[in-house]
């Protein structure tokens, strides 16, 4: 049996979400976003913005509608959170809202804004000083360079010249 040396586990089907191995979160996050948006943009919206809660106005106060008062459109929007929850819950099961799950994954694997900034600065420094190391093969250099570039892109740096 050949051992998988990749830092991620890839699904063999376009019908199953990419599996998260605990490594290379940014790659998994990008693949997951593409997978979810390919099903329906509304599902991705539920992940990013939280669940849709149908409301009515009663005596100038917004009150949550009961399920039997939902319109078909409102019911569809509510279902987006359920579908997103179904897709993501295998990774983090302690949360009840898919937005909480997604936020926990982001902070756990990307860090807070300060951590991201520090990581980005360190990667830019590594990028600027990048040199082939003694005894390193061209394939190793390419792999190391690609890793730095992909991490920077994942952190929002597009590496354009200034």
N, CA and C atoms as an extended XYZ file, in Angstrom:
486
Properties=species:S:1:pos:R:3:atomname:S:1:resname:S:1:resid:I:1 pbc="F F F"
N         0.842       -1.183        0.000 N   UNK     1
C         0.000        0.000        0.000 CA  UNK     1
C         0.885        1.244        0.000 C   UNK     1
N         0.587        2.215       -0.844 N   UNK     2
C         1.347        3.453       -0.942 CA  UNK     2
C         0.796        4.451        0.066 C   UNK     2
N         1.701        5.053        0.864 N   UNK     3
C         1.281        6.031        1.876 CA  UNK     3
C         1.021        7.380        1.229 C   UNK     3
N        -0.052        8.030        1.639 N   UNK     4
C        -0.399        9.352        1.123 CA  UNK     4
C         0.482       10.394        1.802 C   UNK     4
N         1.328       11.084        1.053 N   UNK     5
C         2.238       12.094        1.596 CA  UNK     5
C         1.642       13.492        1.548 C   UNK     5
N         0.435       13.636        0.992 N   UNK     6
C        -0.184       14.948        0.883 CA  UNK     6
C        -0.683       15.408        2.247 C   UNK     6
N        -0.656       16.739        2.515 N   UNK     7
C        -1.111       17.255        3.808 CA  UNK     7
C        -2.625       17.372        3.915 C   UNK     7
N        -3.350       16.727        3.023 N   UNK     8
C        -4.803       16.786        3.057 CA  UNK     8
C        -5.346       15.476        2.512 C   UNK     8
N        -6.583       15.190        2.831 N   UNK     9
C        -7.261       14.019        2.302 CA  UNK     9
C        -8.252       14.516        1.262 C   UNK     9
N        -8.191       13.991        0.083 N   UNK    10
C        -9.045       14.458       -0.995 CA  UNK    10
C       -10.198       13.500       -1.207 C   UNK    10
N       -11.385       14.034       -1.318 N   UNK    11
C       -12.541       13.208       -1.640 CA  UNK    11
C       -12.425       12.738       -3.077 C   UNK    11
N       -12.927       11.557       -3.326 N   UNK    12
C       -12.876       11.017       -4.677 CA  UNK    12
C       -14.156       11.315       -5.448 C   UNK    12
N       -15.040       12.081       -4.845 N   UNK    13
C       -16.336       12.320       -5.456 CA  UNK    13
C       -16.692       13.797       -5.389 C   UNK    13
N       -17.347       14.289       -6.442 N   UNK    14
C       -17.831       15.670       -6.401 CA  UNK    14
C       -19.112       15.761       -5.590 C   UNK    14
N       -19.638       14.620       -5.170 N   UNK    15
C       -20.865       14.593       -4.382 CA  UNK    15
C       -20.615       14.572       -2.877 C   UNK    15
N       -19.354       14.464       -2.451 N   UNK    16
C       -19.019       14.464       -1.024 CA  UNK    16
C       -18.108       15.645       -0.737 C   UNK    16
N       -18.280       16.269        0.414 N   UNK    17
C       -17.410       17.403        0.744 CA  UNK    17
C       -15.973       16.950        0.966 C   UNK    17
N       -15.015       17.848        0.754 N   UNK    18
C       -13.619       17.486        1.008 CA  UNK    18
C       -13.430       17.177        2.489 C   UNK    18
N       -12.683       16.145        2.785 N   UNK    19
C       -12.454       15.740        4.165 CA  UNK    19
C       -11.323       16.577        4.744 C   UNK    19
N       -11.490       16.992        5.994 N   UNK    20
C       -10.455       17.791        6.655 CA  UNK    20
C        -9.615       16.882        7.538 C   UNK    20
N        -8.299       16.873        7.290 N   UNK    21
C        -7.401       15.994        8.030 CA  UNK    21
C        -6.767       16.677        9.239 C   UNK    21
N        -7.044       17.961        9.434 N   UNK    22
C        -6.410       18.698       10.526 CA  UNK    22
C        -5.166       19.440       10.070 C   UNK    22
N        -4.784       19.266        8.808 N   UNK    23
C        -3.599       19.910        8.241 CA  UNK    23
C        -4.019       20.680        7.000 C   UNK    23
N        -3.337       21.792        6.746 N   UNK    24
C        -3.574       22.606        5.546 CA  UNK    24
C        -5.015       23.114        5.494 C   UNK    24
N        -5.396       23.788        6.557 N   UNK    25
C        -6.757       24.306        6.690 CA  UNK    25
C        -7.144       25.208        5.527 C   UNK    25
N        -6.262       26.099        5.090 N   UNK    26
C        -6.610       27.056        4.043 CA  UNK    26
C        -7.015       26.349        2.752 C   UNK    26
N        -6.278       25.307        2.403 N   UNK    27
C        -6.611       24.540        1.199 CA  UNK    27
C        -7.994       23.907        1.358 C   UNK    27
N        -8.231       23.271        2.533 N   UNK    28
C        -9.525       22.644        2.787 CA  UNK    28
C       -10.648       23.677        2.753 C   UNK    28
N       -10.411       24.853        3.365 N   UNK    29
C       -11.432       25.897        3.416 CA  UNK    29
C       -11.828       26.334        2.005 C   UNK    29
N       -10.840       26.547        1.148 N   UNK    30
C       -11.129       26.958       -0.233 CA  UNK    30
C       -11.920       25.878       -0.971 C   UNK    30
N       -11.513       24.621       -0.806 N   UNK    31
C       -12.221       23.513       -1.453 CA  UNK    31
C       -13.648       23.392       -0.909 C   UNK    31
N       -13.811       23.565        0.409 N   UNK    32
C       -15.125       23.465        1.032 CA  UNK    32
C       -16.041       24.570        0.519 C   UNK    32
N       -15.514       25.795        0.409 N   UNK    33
C       -16.316       26.913       -0.088 CA  UNK    33
C       -16.794       26.627       -1.514 C   UNK    33
N       -15.904       26.155       -2.350 N   UNK    34
C       -16.264       25.827       -3.732 CA  UNK    34
C       -17.319       24.722       -3.750 C   UNK    34
N       -17.120       23.695       -2.940 N   UNK    35
C       -18.074       22.585       -2.876 CA  UNK    35
C       -19.461       23.079       -2.470 C   UNK    35
N       -19.510       23.878       -1.396 N   UNK    36
C       -20.799       24.349       -0.878 CA  UNK    36
C       -21.477       25.296       -1.855 C   UNK    36
N       -20.720       26.228       -2.438 N   UNK    37
C       -21.315       27.152       -3.408 CA  UNK    37
C       -21.814       26.420       -4.646 C   UNK    37
N       -21.183       25.295       -4.989 N   UNK    38
C       -21.648       24.537       -6.156 CA  UNK    38
C       -23.011       23.902       -5.906 C   UNK    38
N       -23.340       23.697       -4.644 N   UNK    39
C       -24.662       23.154       -4.300 CA  UNK    39
C       -25.687       24.283       -4.343 C   UNK    39
N       -25.379       25.389       -3.606 N   UNK    40
C       -26.290       26.533       -3.572 CA  UNK    40
C       -25.607       27.671       -2.816 C   UNK    40
N       -25.602       28.861       -3.390 N   UNK    41
C       -24.994       30.024       -2.731 CA  UNK    41
C       -25.679       30.349       -1.407 C   UNK    41
N       -26.937       30.019       -1.285 N   UNK    42
C       -27.662       30.265       -0.042 CA  UNK    42
C       -27.069       29.496        1.132 C   UNK    42
N       -26.543       28.304        0.863 N   UNK    43
C       -25.912       27.513        1.927 CA  UNK    43
C       -24.660       28.223        2.408 C   UNK    43
N       -23.859       28.717        1.467 N   UNK    44
C       -22.646       29.442        1.849 CA  UNK    44
C       -23.007       30.703        2.648 C   UNK    44
N       -24.051       31.380        2.245 N   UNK    45
C       -24.515       32.566        2.957 CA  UNK    45
C       -24.888       32.226        4.403 C   UNK    45
N       -25.515       31.088        4.616 N   UNK    46
C       -25.877       30.662        5.979 CA  UNK    46
C       -24.629       30.417        6.824 C   UNK    46
N       -23.570       29.917        6.214 N   UNK    47
C       -22.321       29.671        6.946 CA  UNK    47
C       -21.669       30.991        7.328 C   UNK    47
N       -21.582       31.888        6.384 N   UNK    48
C       -20.874       33.151        6.615 CA  UNK    48
C       -21.662       34.115        7.497 C   UNK    48
N       -22.965       34.195        7.301 N   UNK    49
C       -23.778       35.197        7.998 CA  UNK    49
C       -24.652       34.651        9.117 C   UNK    49
N       -24.682       33.351        9.284 N   UNK    50
C       -25.533       32.775       10.311 CA  UNK    50
C       -26.890       32.416        9.757 C   UNK    50
N       -27.693       31.746       10.551 N   UNK    51
C       -28.976       31.246       10.053 CA  UNK    51
C       -29.979       32.363        9.790 C   UNK    51
N       -30.865       32.105        8.855 N   UNK    52
C       -31.965       33.021        8.550 CA  UNK    52
C       -33.098       32.727        9.527 C   UNK    52
N       -33.621       33.772       10.152 N   UNK    53
C       -34.729       33.628       11.101 CA  UNK    53
C       -35.896       34.480       10.596 C   UNK    53
N       -36.962       33.833       10.107 N   UNK    54
C       -38.129       34.589        9.642 CA  UNK    54
C       -38.781       35.362       10.798 C   UNK    54
N       -39.086       36.625       10.561 N   UNK    55
C       -39.655       37.487       11.597 CA  UNK    55
C       -40.956       38.120       11.104 C   UNK    55
N       -41.807       38.484       12.072 N   UNK    56
C       -42.989       39.291       11.801 CA  UNK    56
C       -42.983       40.451       12.786 C   UNK    56
N       -43.737       41.494       12.451 N   UNK    57
C       -43.837       42.646       13.344 CA  UNK    57
C       -45.152       42.550       14.105 C   UNK    57
N       -45.033       42.493       15.434 N   UNK    58
C       -46.205       42.442       16.316 CA  UNK    58
C       -46.099       43.602       17.290 C   UNK    58
N       -47.048       44.519       17.200 N   UNK    59
C       -47.029       45.697       18.088 CA  UNK    59
C       -45.678       46.416       18.045 C   UNK    59
N       -45.183       46.667       16.850 N   UNK    60
C       -43.936       47.396       16.580 CA  UNK    60
C       -42.693       46.641       17.080 C   UNK    60
N       -42.814       45.370       17.384 N   UNK    61
C       -41.687       44.555       17.848 CA  UNK    61
C       -41.503       43.398       16.869 C   UNK    61
N       -40.241       43.151       16.484 N   UNK    62
C       -39.948       42.016       15.608 CA  UNK    62
C       -39.948       40.734       16.436 C   UNK    62
N       -40.765       39.779       15.989 N   UNK    63
C       -40.918       38.504       16.696 CA  UNK    63
C       -40.670       37.377       15.694 C   UNK    63
N       -40.000       36.313       16.178 N   UNK    64
C       -39.745       35.162       15.330 CA  UNK    64
C       -41.057       34.487       14.944 C   UNK    64
N       -41.188       34.162       13.653 N   UNK    65
C       -42.382       33.471       13.167 CA  UNK    65
C       -42.374       32.023       13.650 C   UNK    65
N       -43.551       31.457       13.815 N   UNK    66
C       -43.636       30.024       14.090 CA  UNK    66
C       -43.474       29.289       12.763 C   UNK    66
N       -43.076       28.039       12.832 N   UNK    67
C       -42.790       27.264       11.625 CA  UNK    67
C       -43.971       27.251       10.655 C   UNK    67
N       -45.182       27.123       11.163 N   UNK    68
C       -46.343       27.045       10.274 CA  UNK    68
C       -46.655       28.370        9.573 C   UNK    68
N       -46.001       29.463        9.976 N   UNK    69
C       -46.195       30.762        9.320 CA  UNK    69
C       -45.152       31.033        8.233 C   UNK    69
N       -44.150       30.164        8.101 N   UNK    70
C       -43.096       30.362        7.100 CA  UNK    70
C       -43.681       30.311        5.693 C   UNK    70
N       -43.210       31.219        4.836 N   UNK    71
C       -43.526       31.119        3.409 CA  UNK    71
C       -42.582       30.075        2.812 C   UNK    71
N       -42.825       29.686        1.573 N   UNK    72
C       -41.937       28.724        0.915 CA  UNK    72
C       -40.514       29.279        0.805 C   UNK    72
N       -40.393       30.557        0.487 N   UNK    73
C       -39.075       31.198        0.366 CA  UNK    73
C       -38.367       31.208        1.723 C   UNK    73
N       -39.081       31.553        2.778 N   UNK    74
C       -38.491       31.571        4.117 CA  UNK    74
C       -38.073       30.165        4.552 C   UNK    74
N       -38.884       29.191        4.252 N   UNK    75
C       -38.561       27.815        4.599 CA  UNK    75
C       -37.280       27.366        3.902 C   UNK    75
N       -37.129       27.745        2.635 N   UNK    76
C       -35.921       27.405        1.872 CA  UNK    76
C       -34.689       28.045        2.522 C   UNK    76
N       -34.800       29.309        2.931 N   UNK    77
C       -33.675       30.005        3.565 CA  UNK    77
C       -33.309       29.368        4.906 C   UNK    77
N       -34.303       28.924        5.661 N   UNK    78
C       -34.053       28.251        6.934 CA  UNK    78
C       -33.351       26.911        6.694 C   UNK    78
N       -33.735       26.223        5.633 N   UNK    79
C       -33.139       24.931        5.305 CA  UNK    79
C       -31.657       25.045        4.964 C   UNK    79
N       -31.217       26.203        4.443 N   UNK    80
C       -29.806       26.376        4.098 CA  UNK    80
C       -28.905       26.096        5.304 C   UNK    80
N       -29.294       26.587        6.473 N   UNK    81
C       -28.476       26.366        7.666 CA  UNK    81
C       -28.439       24.877        8.015 C   UNK    81
N       -29.549       24.193        7.857 N   UNK    82
C       -29.599       22.755        8.141 CA  UNK    82
C       -28.685       21.969        7.196 C   UNK    82
N       -28.716       22.318        5.916 N   UNK    83
C       -27.868       21.639        4.938 CA  UNK    83
C       -26.400       21.921        5.240 C   UNK    83
N       -26.070       23.184        5.512 N   UNK    84
C       -24.690       23.543        5.843 CA  UNK    84
C       -24.235       22.801        7.097 C   UNK    84
N       -25.087       22.727        8.082 N   UNK    85
C       -24.777       22.021        9.319 CA  UNK    85
C       -24.496       20.548        9.034 C   UNK    85
N       -25.284       19.959        8.176 N   UNK    86
C       -25.091       18.560        7.793 CA  UNK    86
C       -23.734       18.356        7.123 C   UNK    86
N       -23.320       19.298        6.283 N   UNK    87
C       -22.056       19.178        5.565 CA  UNK    87
C       -20.866       19.326        6.507 C   UNK    87
N       -20.929       20.263        7.425 N   UNK    88
C       -19.757       20.617        8.240 CA  UNK    88
C       -19.668       19.892        9.580 C   UNK    88
N       -20.768       19.423       10.137 N   UNK    89
C       -20.754       18.897       11.508 CA  UNK    89
C       -19.794       17.754       11.765 C   UNK    89
N       -19.389       17.040       10.771 N   UNK    90
C       -18.452       15.949       11.009 CA  UNK    90
C       -17.094       16.462       11.502 C   UNK    90
N       -16.828       17.748       11.309 N   UNK    91
C       -15.562       18.327       11.754 CA  UNK    91
C       -15.642       18.856       13.175 C   UNK    91
N       -16.693       19.561       13.515 N   UNK    92
C       -16.883       20.105       14.860 CA  UNK    92
C       -18.320       19.838       15.251 C   UNK    92
N       -18.539       19.014       16.260 N   UNK    93
C       -19.912       18.616       16.577 CA  UNK    93
C       -20.484       19.264       17.827 C   UNK    93
N       -19.718       20.078       18.567 N   UNK    94
C       -20.233       20.663       19.797 CA  UNK    94
C       -21.106       21.888       19.558 C   UNK    94
N       -21.140       22.432       18.384 N   UNK    95
C       -21.865       23.671       18.109 CA  UNK    95
C       -23.223       23.364       17.493 C   UNK    95
N       -24.174       24.238       17.769 N   UNK    96
C       -25.502       24.030       17.207 CA  UNK    96
C       -25.712       24.856       15.939 C   UNK    96
N       -24.968       25.924       15.765 N   UNK    97
C       -25.117       26.762       14.580 CA  UNK    97
C       -23.912       26.574       13.667 C   UNK    97
N       -24.175       26.418       12.387 N   UNK    98
C       -23.107       26.193       11.428 CA  UNK    98
C       -22.144       27.385       11.395 C   UNK    98
N       -22.648       28.615       11.620 N   UNK    99
C       -21.773       29.788       11.669 CA  UNK    99
C       -20.765       29.639       12.806 C   UNK    99
N       -21.201       29.133       13.968 N   UNK   100
C       -20.280       28.902       15.085 CA  UNK   100
C       -19.210       27.892       14.698 C   UNK   100
N       -19.616       26.824       14.016 N   UNK   101
C       -18.668       25.801       13.576 CA  UNK   101
C       -17.625       26.422       12.657 C   UNK   101
N       -18.097       27.164       11.667 N   UNK   102
C       -17.184       27.777       10.694 CA  UNK   102
C       -16.234       28.755       11.382 C   UNK   102
N       -16.774       29.583       12.284 N   UNK   103
C       -15.936       30.556       12.999 CA  UNK   103
C       -14.877       29.857       13.842 C   UNK   103
N       -15.251       28.760       14.510 N   UNK   104
C       -14.287       28.010       15.318 CA  UNK   104
C       -13.199       27.421       14.442 C   UNK   104
N       -13.580       26.859       13.299 N   UNK   105
C       -12.576       26.320       12.382 CA  UNK   105
C       -11.621       27.414       11.909 C   UNK   105
N       -12.168       28.590       11.558 N   UNK   106
C       -11.321       29.688       11.094 CA  UNK   106
C       -10.328       30.129       12.165 C   UNK   106
N       -10.800       30.354       13.374 N   UNK   107
C        -9.913       30.819       14.439 CA  UNK   107
C        -8.903       29.740       14.808 C   UNK   107
N        -9.355       28.489       14.861 N   UNK   108
C        -8.470       27.396       15.219 CA  UNK   108
C        -7.352       27.211       14.199 C   UNK   108
N        -7.690       27.312       12.924 N   UNK   109
C        -6.710       26.985       11.898 CA  UNK   109
C        -6.099       28.193       11.188 C   UNK   109
N        -6.725       29.358       11.298 N   UNK   110
C        -6.153       30.564       10.710 CA  UNK   110
C        -5.663       31.516       11.788 C   UNK   110
N        -6.258       31.455       12.961 N   UNK   111
C        -5.882       32.346       14.049 CA  UNK   111
C        -6.689       33.633       14.026 C   UNK   111
N        -6.452       34.446       15.028 N   UNK   112
C        -7.101       35.751       15.102 CA  UNK   112
C        -6.452       36.685       14.099 C   UNK   112
N        -6.967       37.880       13.982 N   UNK   113
C        -6.405       38.868       13.052 CA  UNK   113
C        -4.940       39.132       13.366 C   UNK   113
N        -4.598       39.253       14.647 N   UNK   114
C        -3.198       39.500       15.024 CA  UNK   114
C        -2.300       38.328       14.660 C   UNK   114
N        -2.776       37.118       14.867 N   UNK   115
C        -1.994       35.930       14.516 CA  UNK   115
C        -1.794       35.873       13.003 C   UNK   115
N        -2.861       36.172       12.241 N   UNK   116
C        -2.760       36.174       10.779 CA  UNK   116
C        -1.740       37.203       10.309 C   UNK   116
N        -1.792       38.397       10.913 N   UNK   117
C        -0.864       39.460       10.524 CA  UNK   117
C         0.579       39.035       10.797 C   UNK   117
N         0.815       38.450       11.966 N   UNK   118
C         2.166       37.997       12.323 CA  UNK   118
C         2.622       36.886       11.379 C   UNK   118
N         1.726       35.951       11.081 N   UNK   119
C         2.054       34.849       10.162 CA  UNK   119
C         2.358       35.389        8.772 C   UNK   119
N         1.567       36.362        8.330 N   UNK   120
C         1.769       36.976        7.017 CA  UNK   120
C         3.124       37.684        6.962 C   UNK   120
N         3.462       38.436        8.005 N   UNK   121
C         4.754       39.132        8.057 CA  UNK   121
C         5.917       38.145        8.014 C   UNK   121
N         5.799       37.049        8.756 N   UNK   122
C         6.848       36.030        8.772 CA  UNK   122
C         6.997       35.381        7.394 C   UNK   122
N         5.874       35.103        6.739 N   UNK   123
C         5.922       34.498        5.408 CA  UNK   123
C         6.492       35.465        4.372 C   UNK   123
N         6.146       36.744        4.466 N   UNK   124
C         6.706       37.743        3.543 CA  UNK   124
C         8.213       37.819        3.719 C   UNK   124
N         8.662       37.800        4.964 N   UNK   125
C        10.105       37.812        5.247 CA  UNK   125
C        10.775       36.570        4.647 C   UNK   125
N        10.144       35.410        4.846 N   UNK   126
C        10.665       34.161        4.295 CA  UNK   126
C        10.683       34.214        2.761 C   UNK   126
N         9.645       34.801        2.173 N   UNK   127
C         9.545       34.946        0.723 CA  UNK   127
C        10.659       35.853        0.189 C   UNK   127
N        10.875       36.976        0.869 N   UNK   128
C        11.886       37.939        0.422 CA  UNK   128
C        13.304       37.390        0.531 C   UNK   128
N        13.540       36.518        1.497 N   UNK   129
C        14.872       35.940        1.689 CA  UNK   129
C        15.010       34.557        1.066 C   UNK   129
N        14.050       34.158        0.275 N   UNK   130
C        14.020       32.799       -0.270 CA  UNK   130
C        15.250       32.518       -1.123 C   UNK   130
N        15.935       31.441       -0.809 N   UNK   131
C        17.101       30.967       -1.551 CA  UNK   131
C        17.095       29.447       -1.528 C   UNK   131
N        17.702       28.866       -2.531 N   UNK   132
C        17.876       27.420       -2.544 CA  UNK   132
C        18.871       27.053       -1.455 C   UNK   132
N        18.539       26.041       -0.664 N   UNK   133
C        19.409       25.620        0.427 CA  UNK   133
C        20.358       24.538       -0.053 C   UNK   133
N        21.521       24.461        0.570 N   UNK   134
C        22.520       23.475        0.179 CA  UNK   134
C        21.951       22.069        0.336 C   UNK   134
N        22.137       21.259       -0.705 N   UNK   135
C        21.664       19.884       -0.687 CA  UNK   135
C        20.205       19.719       -1.071 C   UNK   135
N        19.533       20.822       -1.356 N   UNK   136
C        18.116       20.776       -1.700 CA  UNK   136
C        17.951       20.512       -3.195 C   UNK   136
N        17.000       19.659       -3.545 N   UNK   137
C        16.721       19.394       -4.955 CA  UNK   137
C        15.811       20.492       -5.508 C   UNK   137
N        15.740       20.564       -6.827 N   UNK   138
C        14.851       21.531       -7.472 CA  UNK   138
C        13.408       21.259       -7.049 C   UNK   138
N        13.025       19.998       -6.965 N   UNK   139
C        11.665       19.643       -6.549 CA  UNK   139
C        11.399       20.127       -5.126 C   UNK   139
N        12.390       19.986       -4.238 N   UNK   140
C        12.234       20.457       -2.859 CA  UNK   140
C        12.086       21.976       -2.812 C   UNK   140
N        12.894       22.674       -3.611 N   UNK   141
C        12.816       24.137       -3.669 CA  UNK   141
C        11.443       24.565       -4.158 C   UNK   141
N        10.993       23.926       -5.221 N   UNK   142
C         9.679       24.258       -5.783 CA  UNK   142
C         8.577       24.008       -4.757 C   UNK   142
N         8.643       22.891       -4.062 N   UNK   143
C         7.633       22.552       -3.055 CA  UNK   143
C         7.635       23.580       -1.922 C   UNK   143
N         8.810       23.953       -1.437 N   UNK   144
C         8.921       24.923       -0.346 CA  UNK   144
C         8.426       26.298       -0.786 C   UNK   144
N         8.795       26.708       -2.007 N   UNK   145
C         8.382       28.011       -2.535 CA  UNK   145
C         6.859       28.042       -2.744 C   UNK   145
N         6.308       26.984       -3.320 N   UNK   146
C         4.866       26.900       -3.546 CA  UNK   146
C         4.109       26.964       -2.227 C   UNK   146
N         4.632       26.307       -1.206 N   UNK   147
C         3.994       26.346        0.113 CA  UNK   147
C         3.941       27.776        0.654 C   UNK   147
N         5.050       28.515        0.547 N   UNK   148
C         5.104       29.901        1.029 CA  UNK   148
C         4.098       30.757        0.266 C   UNK   148
N         4.103       30.645       -1.055 N   UNK   149
C         3.204       31.442       -1.895 CA  UNK   149
C         1.739       31.103       -1.600 C   UNK   149
N         1.409       29.825       -1.511 N   UNK   150
C         0.024       29.423       -1.232 CA  UNK   150
C        -0.438       29.909        0.134 C   UNK   150
N         0.430       29.848        1.141 N   UNK   151
C         0.084       30.346        2.469 CA  UNK   151
C        -0.173       31.855        2.423 C   UNK   151
N         0.673       32.593        1.708 N   UNK   152
C         0.485       34.045        1.590 CA  UNK   152
C        -0.818       34.374        0.868 C   UNK   152
N        -1.109       33.675       -0.198 N   UNK   153
C        -2.357       33.900       -0.929 CA  UNK   153
C        -3.539       33.584       -0.019 C   UNK   153
N        -3.446       32.501        0.731 N   UNK   154
C        -4.495       32.130        1.672 CA  UNK   154
C        -4.733       33.180        2.748 C   UNK   154
N        -3.693       33.932        3.090 N   UNK   155
C        -3.808       34.992        4.087 CA  UNK   155
C        -4.164       36.339        3.459 C   UNK   155
N        -4.432       36.333        2.142 N   UNK   156
C        -4.902       37.545        1.489 CA  UNK   156
C        -3.817       38.383        0.827 C   UNK   156
N        -2.606       37.879        0.704 N   UNK   157
C        -1.548       38.628        0.045 CA  UNK   157
C        -1.422       38.109       -1.384 C   UNK   157
N        -1.605       38.997       -2.376 N   UNK   158
C        -1.573       38.559       -3.762 CA  UNK   158
C        -0.195       38.676       -4.408 C   UNK   158
N         0.829       39.071       -3.635 N   UNK   159
C         2.226       39.086       -4.076 CA  UNK   159
C         2.486       39.918       -5.322 C   UNK   159
N         1.839       41.065       -5.445 N   UNK   160
C         2.116       41.950       -6.565 CA  UNK   160
C         3.289       42.849       -6.224 C   UNK   160
N         3.992       43.271       -7.239 N   UNK   161
C         5.128       44.171       -7.028 CA  UNK   161
C         4.627       45.561       -6.680 C   UNK   161
N         5.360       46.204       -5.791 N   UNK   162
C         4.993       47.578       -5.411 CA  UNK   162
C         6.014       48.562       -5.919 C   UNK   162
